[in-house]
Amino acid sequence: MRLGVEAALVDGLLVRGDVELSDGRVVGIGLAAPNGRGIVVPGFVDLQVNGFGGVDFLDADADGYRRAGEALLETGVTAYLPTLITTPEQQLLAAIAEVPDGEARPRVLGLHLEGPFLSPNRLGTHEASARRDPDPALLDRLLDAGPVRLMTLAPELPGAEILIDRLLERGVAVSIGHTDATAAQANAAFDRGARSVTHLFNAMRPFLHRDPGIVGAALARDDVVVSIILDGIHLAPETAKTIWRAARGRTALVTDAITGAGAAEGSYSLGNLDVHVHEGTVRGPDGVLAGSVLTMVEAVRNLLELGVPLEDAVEAATSTPARVLGERELGRLDVGLPADIVVLDDSLGIERVLVAGEVRVTV
C-alpha cells in the first residue's frame, strides 16, 4: 500500500517521496510521488497518560481502554503507558489487572507506576495516605501484578537504592520524580541506573545556584532523558527553552493527561481526587495543578513555537520517549520497521494514523 505523501521524516531527516507499506511494516521510502500530499512521521509515544477521553485508567475496564485508545489515536498517539498515580494497594492491584495485552491499538506498552514511593514534601496532588516509604515486598507485589515498564520514585528516601536495583533487575525503567533529592542524591540514582526524570521542574526540589537539586543534576548529564509537560501552564516558555538548549536530543514530551483530556471542560476524577478542568488547566480542590488536558500533537506544535525544528520536535514525541523503555523500533520510521505512523498536513494537522500498517484514523 502506497500512502500518497510527499515526504517522510526518517530518523531526523526529511526524505522526499512516497512511502509504501506491507504486512504491517514500512517497505519503501522516497518513492516517486508526483502528486503526493502530507508528511509521514513516526507515531507518537506518550510515557505518562493518567486517563483520556473521559476514562480514568485507575478504574478502567476493557471497554474503557478501548474508548481511551480511540481518542488517543485521534491525537497521533500510537503507543503509550497508562499511568497509575499513588493509590491504596488494593485499588492499585485491581487497576494493574485490567491492563490490556499486546493486541490493543494504540499499543499499550505496559504500565507507568507514578508512586507510591514518593517524597512526602513533593506529592503534588498524589494521595498522602497512600504514599509509602521504600518497601521491597510491596514493590514485588506490584511488579508481579502486571506489566510494569516504568516507575517514578524519589531516590532520597531510605532504601530507595534497593528498589532501583530490583526494578532494573526485572527490566523496569526507573524515573526520578516527586522528589526532594539534592544533586548528589540524584546523581547517585543516575549512576545506579535511573535514566529519566518525570516532568522536570514540576513536583521536585527547585533549582538554585548553590543547590541545583535534581534539575541541575539531570541537565548537567548526557545520559538522562528529561520529560516535560509542554502545555504553556506547567512551564514558562523561557524555562522550556532552557531545558531544550541544555538537553536537546534527550527531552521527551509527555502529556500527563487526565480523564478530561479529549473531553469537555468540567469536573473529573484523578484516582480518588476530584479535579476541575477550566480553560485548559486542571486543578485539584486546593488549587494545585493535577495533570493536564494536553494532547501530544499540541505538545509538538508548542515545541515548534519555541523555535525548535520540526525534526527535533517530532523526535521529542517519538524516538526519545521510546528510548527510555529500550524500545528501539518504536518511535522511528524506516524500511523494515513497524508501520506505526502519522500523516500530517501542511498545518501539522493529523490526516491519518496507522498502527501496524492498519489505518485507524482518517480525517
KAZI-V190701 format. One record per residue. RES is the residue in one small letter. SS is DSSP state (@ for helix, = for strand, . for the rest). PHI is phi in degrees with one decimal (999 if undefined). NEAR is the number of other C-alpha atoms within 12 Angstrom. Layout:
# KAZI-V190701
res: {RES	RES}
ss: {SS	SS}
phi: {PHI	PHI}
near: {NEAR	NEAR}
This chain:
# KAZI-V190701
res: {m	r	l	g	v	e	a	a	l	v	d	g	l	l	v	r	g	d	v	e	l	s	d	g	r	v	v	g	i	g	l	a	a	p	n	g	r	g	i	v	v	p	g	f	v	d	l	q	v	n	g	f	g	g	v	d	f	l	d	a	d	a	d	g	y	r	r	a	g	e	a	l	l	e	t	g	v	t	a	y	l	p	t	l	i	t	t	p	e	q	q	l	l	a	a	i	a	e	v	p	d	g	e	a	r	p	r	v	l	g	l	h	l	e	g	p	f	l	s	p	n	r	l	g	t	h	e	a	s	a	r	r	d	p	d	p	a	l	l	d	r	l	l	d	a	g	p	v	r	l	m	t	l	a	p	e	l	p	g	a	e	i	l	i	d	r	l	l	e	r	g	v	a	v	s	i	g	h	t	d	a	t	a	a	q	a	n	a	a	f	d	r	g	a	r	s	v	t	h	l	f	n	a	m	r	p	f	l	h	r	d	p	g	i	v	g	a	a	l	a	r	d	d	v	v	v	s	i	i	l	d	g	i	h	l	a	p	e	t	a	k	t	i	w	r	a	a	r	g	r	t	a	l	v	t	d	a	i	t	g	a	g	a	a	e	g	s	y	s	l	g	n	l	d	v	h	v	h	e	g	t	v	r	g	p	d	g	v	l	a	g	s	v	l	t	m	v	e	a	v	r	n	l	l	e	l	g	v	p	l	e	d	a	v	e	a	a	t	s	t	p	a	r	v	l	g	e	r	e	l	g	r	l	d	v	g	l	p	a	d	i	v	v	l	d	d	s	l	g	i	e	r	v	l	v	a	g	e	v	r	v	t	v}
ss: {.	=	.	.	.	.	=	=	=	=	.	.	=	=	=	=	.	=	=	=	=	=	.	.	=	=	=	=	=	=	=	.	.	.	.	.	.	.	=	=	=	=	.	=	=	=	=	=	=	.	=	=	.	.	=	=	.	.	.	.	.	@	@	@	@	@	@	@	@	@	@	@	@	.	.	.	=	=	=	=	=	=	=	=	=	.	.	.	@	@	@	@	@	@	@	@	.	.	.	.	.	.	.	.	.	.	=	=	=	=	=	=	=	=	.	.	.	.	.	.	.	.	.	.	.	.	.	@	@	@	.	.	.	.	.	@	@	@	@	@	@	@	@	@	@	.	.	=	=	=	=	=	=	.	.	.	.	.	.	@	@	@	@	@	@	@	@	@	@	.	.	.	=	=	=	=	.	.	=	.	.	.	@	@	@	@	@	@	@	@	@	@	.	.	.	=	=	.	.	.	.	.	.	=	.	.	.	.	.	.	.	.	@	@	@	@	@	@	@	@	.	.	.	.	=	=	=	=	=	.	.	.	.	.	.	.	@	@	@	@	@	@	@	@	@	@	.	.	.	.	=	=	=	=	.	.	=	.	.	.	.	.	.	.	.	=	=	=	=	=	.	.	=	=	=	=	=	=	.	.	=	=	=	=	.	.	.	.	=	.	.	=	.	.	.	@	@	@	@	@	@	@	@	@	@	.	.	.	.	@	@	@	@	@	@	@	.	.	@	@	@	@	@	@	.	.	.	.	.	.	.	.	.	.	.	.	.	=	.	.	=	=	=	=	.	.	.	.	.	=	=	=	=	=	=	.	.	=	=	=	=	=	.}
phi: {999	-91.9	-89.7	69.4	-108.5	-95.9	-163.7	-140.7	-94.1	-112.8	46.5	87.1	-117.3	-84.9	-107.3	-72.4	118.9	-80.8	-125.2	-117.7	-121.8	-157.7	51.7	81.1	-131.4	-81.7	-118.2	-154.6	-138.9	74.6	-81.9	-56.0	-150.8	-62.1	-117.7	-66.4	-136.5	93.5	-119.4	-90.8	-128.1	-61.3	-63.6	-74.8	-121.7	-115.1	-87.0	-147.4	-130.9	-76.1	-178.2	-168.6	59.6	86.4	-114.4	-104.7	-67.7	-72.7	-134.1	-84.2	-105.8	-58.9	-67.6	-62.3	-63.2	-63.4	-67.3	-64.2	-62.8	-62.0	-69.4	-64.8	-58.6	-66.5	-101.2	91.9	-81.5	-108.0	-154.8	-159.4	-111.6	-58.9	-116.1	-112.4	-85.5	-58.9	-150.6	-50.8	-54.0	-64.2	-67.0	-65.0	-62.3	-64.3	-67.8	-60.4	-66.9	-92.3	-65.4	-66.5	-80.9	-69.7	-87.3	-66.0	-131.5	-63.4	-66.5	-93.6	-82.8	127.9	-117.4	-109.3	-93.3	-97.2	111.9	-92.3	-91.2	-118.1	-70.3	-65.4	-90.2	-133.2	-76.4	63.8	-99.5	-66.9	-70.6	-62.7	-68.9	-98.0	-65.0	-135.4	-73.2	-49.9	-142.0	-58.0	-66.1	-63.9	-56.8	-60.9	-63.5	-67.3	-68.3	-73.0	-79.9	178.9	-81.8	-73.4	-113.5	-146.6	-129.7	-97.1	-145.1	-101.2	-75.2	-80.9	-68.1	-58.7	89.1	-63.0	-62.4	-66.8	-64.5	-58.9	-59.6	-67.8	-61.8	-65.3	-60.4	-97.3	78.0	-100.1	-72.1	-113.1	-120.2	-99.7	-169.8	45.8	-137.9	-108.9	-63.6	-75.4	-60.7	-63.2	-67.2	-65.0	-62.6	-62.7	-68.1	-65.1	-63.6	-81.0	133.2	-64.6	-129.1	-152.5	-124.1	-86.0	32.3	-49.3	80.2	-91.3	59.5	-154.6	-52.3	-70.3	-82.6	-126.3	-65.5	-111.9	-141.7	-70.0	60.0	-67.3	-60.5	-62.9	-61.6	-68.2	-71.4	-81.5	-97.0	-107.8	-113.1	-124.0	-88.3	-110.7	-97.4	-137.4	-99.3	-99.0	-108.4	79.3	-119.9	-72.0	-136.4	-69.5	-55.4	-65.5	-65.1	-63.0	-63.9	-63.1	-59.3	-62.2	-67.3	-83.7	-133.1	-60.6	86.4	-138.0	-106.8	-109.4	-78.8	-131.2	-96.6	53.2	-67.1	-112.6	-49.5	-76.3	-64.3	75.2	-128.5	-87.2	-64.4	143.4	-98.9	-142.3	-109.2	-130.5	65.3	-95.0	-103.9	-86.8	-126.5	-127.7	-102.6	-144.4	52.0	81.0	-116.4	-111.4	-136.3	-83.0	-59.5	-89.5	86.3	-76.5	-57.3	-135.7	81.3	-148.9	-115.3	-67.3	-109.5	-68.4	-66.1	-66.9	-61.2	-62.5	-62.5	-64.7	-68.5	-61.9	-65.6	-83.3	95.3	-79.6	-61.5	-54.4	-58.3	-73.6	-64.3	-66.8	-57.7	-67.2	-107.2	-133.9	-70.8	-67.5	-62.3	-62.1	-64.7	-58.1	-92.5	73.0	-89.1	-81.8	-94.9	-78.5	74.3	-132.5	-129.0	-167.7	-60.5	94.8	-90.4	-57.4	-86.9	-98.2	-142.4	-126.7	-102.4	-105.7	-89.0	-64.3	-98.4	62.0	-86.3	-85.4	-96.7	-146.0	-132.7	-125.2	-125.8	53.9	80.1	-99.1	-68.4	-110.0	-138.1	-134.3	-105.2}
near: {20	24	39	28	34	30	35	42	39	32	27	26	23	24	26	26	28	32	41	33	31	20	16	21	29	35	24	27	36	30	23	20	22	14	15	23	24	29	40	51	52	47	50	51	51	54	57	48	48	46	45	48	34	34	35	37	47	41	33	35	20	20	19	27	39	29	27	39	40	30	32	47	44	38	45	48	53	48	50	50	45	50	47	48	50	41	34	25	29	18	23	37	29	22	37	37	27	29	37	30	20	14	17	27	35	42	37	37	38	39	44	44	46	48	47	39	47	44	36	30	22	29	34	32	37	36	30	24	18	25	31	31	29	27	25	22	16	24	34	22	19	37	31	18	24	27	32	39	37	45	50	44	51	47	45	37	32	21	21	36	31	25	39	39	24	27	31	25	16	20	22	35	43	44	47	57	49	41	42	33	40	29	33	21	31	41	32	24	39	34	24	25	29	41	40	45	53	47	40	42	37	37	37	35	31	24	24	15	10	10	18	25	31	44	46	33	38	43	34	24	24	20	25	40	44	45	47	50	46	46	35	27	27	33	24	19	22	16	23	37	24	22	35	32	19	23	32	31	32	36	47	47	53	48	48	43	50	50	47	41	42	31	27	19	23	21	23	35	34	43	34	25	30	27	32	31	32	22	18	28	28	37	32	28	19	14	16	24	34	41	47	46	47	43	41	51	43	35	43	43	31	33	38	27	19	25	19	26	22	29	31	34	38	49	39	49	53	50	40	42	48	39	33	43	38	20	24	19	29	40	45	42	43	33	23	23	31	32	42	42	50	51	45	37	21	16	16	27	24	32	30	36	40	40	40	32	32	26	27	32	29	18	17}
